[in-house]
């Protein structure tokens, strides 16, 4: 399709006289469809918003990167809304937005049991949260635990506190694990990204002394997560202890985040 001098000229895409669907893979067809769609939207100056639903389904990682970059470029001209369940693609979009200084807002839409379309504004699922967001989340949860601890007045309320404190410790341990890729390796290797960004290693902060801090932080949490030996009795971490764990994690991130 192209803009002519007196309007728009339409032409069918053919490859050696054959229909594209007969030759192209599903991923190739999707790439061409996206290119065609973006070209169409560019023809109307009044088009201020475009919406995509899983635009990189069936695409390999190289095409996914190109499309993520292209959609971020398009967002400089108009609002771009993207629905996706693909966390690695989300990370690509966020990284390109960050490098281009483009505002990227995220909203989580969930289905719980039979209820669909449940919205959490400006909040990612735990698995997709950065270390900074996880620490902020754990800080809020710690306040809830502190209130729960103050109101312990029977065995059931104690059991509830211990259960939630263990889950909190497990979440902090996962946060320490996430610092390995985000802080120590400067996101050169990401679990949801098939590509290894070797240039990020230039600013990576990894040292053996920092490894020891991470190991100690994870060990503090693990003491309460794993099944404890009977000889240790029924001890449990107080909110003050948990606050110390979280403060140590936050200090580690602040002191060692790559520039």
N, C-alpha and C positions, 0 to 999 in steps of 0.2 A: 504494500500500500504506500502511495506517495502523494504529496500535495502537488497538484498541477497549477497552471497559471489561472485556470478558471474553475477551481474546485479540487476534488480529490479523485485520483485515478485508482481503481481497485484492480489487483491482479492476483491470480491464484499461484500459490507456491507449488512447484513441481520439480522433481529431481529425475532428469533423464526421461521425462514423460511419465513418471510413476508418482503416485500419491506418496507424500511423506510417511504416512502411517504404514506403508508397505516396506519402508526401508529403515526409517529412523527408530532408535530405541525409545523407550518410554521417557528416559531422562533427556534425550535429545529433543523429543517433541515438546517436553515441558519447557526446556530452555528457549526454544523458538517461540513458543506461546507467550512466555514472559517478555521476550524482546518485542514481540508484536504488540502486546498489551501496553508496554511502556511507550512505544512509538505512538499508539493511538491516543493515550492520555495526554501526550505532548502536543497534540493537534488542537486541543481546546484550552485556551488560556484561562477559562473560568473553572477548570478542573483543579480544585484546591486540595483534594484528599483522595487517596487510593487505598484499597484494602486488599490484603492477601491472606489466603488460608493455606498454611503449610506449603509455601512456594518452592521448597527444595526437596520435597518428597521424591524418592527414586533417583536423586542426583549424587554423583561422587563428590568427594571432599573438595576437589579443585573447583568444580562448578559452584559448589555451595559457597566457597569463599568469594568467587567472582560476583555471585548474585547478592551476597550480603553487602559487599562493597558498593555494588550498583544501587541497591535500595537505599543505602545510607546517603549516597550522592543525590538520589532523587529527593530525599527528605530535605535537602537544602532549598528545593523549589516548592514543595507542597508537603502537607501532612501525610505520613505513611503509617498505616496501621497493619500490623502483622500478627496473625494468629498462628501459634506453633506449639507443638508439644516436644519439639526437638531442642534439648538444652544446649547441645554443642552449637547449633545454629544461633541460638540466643546469645551465647558467649561471643560468637563472631560479630554479631550485630553490635553488642555492647562495646567490644574492643574497637571496632571501626568508628562508632559514635564518639568514643573517648578520644581517639586520635584526631578526629575532625572537629572536636569541641561542639558536638551536636547533642542537644538534650534528648535523653532516652528514658522514657517512663515505662515502667513495667506494671502490669496488673495480672494477677493470677485468677483464673476461672476454674473452679473445681467441681467435681461431682462426688458427693458423699452419700452412700447408699442409693436411695432413689431420688435424691434431690440434685438436680443439675443446674449449672449456671450460677454457682455461688461465687461471688466476687470478693477478692481481697485487694483493695486499692494499694498501689505502690509497694507490693510485697511479693517476693519470690518464694517458691517452695524451698525448704531447708537445703535440699541437695544443690540448689543453684545459687545460694547466698554466698557472698564474699565473706572473708574472715571478719572484716569490719562490721558487716551487717549481723553476722552470727554473734559477735561479742555484744552488740547492742541488744539483740534479742535475748541473750542469756542474762544480761543485766536486768531487763524487765522481768524475766522469769524468776530471777533471784529475789526480787522484791516480793513476789507472790509466795515464794518458799519461806521468806522471813516471816511474813504474816501467818503462814500455816504453822510455822514452828512456835510462834508465840502463843498460839491457841491449842497446843497439845494438852489434852486433859484426860485422855483415856487411851488404852492400847490401840484402838482402831485409828484414832487420829495420828498416833505415833507411826503406825504402819503406813498410813497414807503419806506422811512426810518422808519416811525413809524411801518409799517407792519412787516418789517424785524427785527426791534428791539424787537417787541412783540414775534416773533418766537424765537429769540435768548434768551429772558428771559424765555420762556417756556422750551427751551432746558436746560438752566442752572437749572431751577427748577427740571427737571427730573434727572439732575446730582446730585443735593442735595438728591433726593429720593434714588438714587443708593448708596450714601455714607452710608445709613442706613444699608444695607446688607453687603457692601464691607468693610467699615471702622468700624462702630459702632459694628456690629455683626461678623466681621472678616470672612465673607462668610460662616458662620455656616448654614445660610439659604439663598438659592439662588432661585430666581423665576423660573429659567429654570432647576433646579436640584431637582428631587423628593426625594433625600436623604437629611437628616439633619445631618450635621457633628458636633456633639456635642463637640468633643475635641477642635474645633476651638474657642469655647466660653472661653477657658482658657485665651486666649490672646485678647479677645474682649475688646474694650475701652469704652463701653457704660456707661454714667453717666447722671444724670438729667441735669447737667450744660451743657454737650455736646448736649443734646436734645434741650436745649434752643437756642444754636447757630444754629443748623440745622433748627429749626422752624423759627428763624429770617431770615436766608438766603433764605428759601423758601418763606417767607412772602414778602421779598424785591422784588422777581421776580413776585409774584402773584399780586402785586400792579399794574403791567403793563399788565399782561396777561388777567385778568378778565375785563369784561365790566365796565367801570368807571362811577361813578355817574355824572350826568350833571353838578352839582355844582362845580366839580373839574376842569372843563374847558378842554382845549386841550393840557395840559402839556404832555410831553413825556420825556423818559430818554435819556440824552445825553451820548455820548461815555464815558465821564469821569465817570459818574455814573455807567455805565455798567462795566467799568474797575474795579471800587471799589468792585462791587458785585463779580466779578470773582477772584480778589485778595483775598477776604475774603474766598471764597470757596477753593482756592488753599492752603491758609495758614492752614485752618481747616484740609485738607487732610494730609499736610506735618506734622503737629503737632500731629496728632492722628492715623496715620496709624499703625496697629498692627505690632510689631516687628517679 
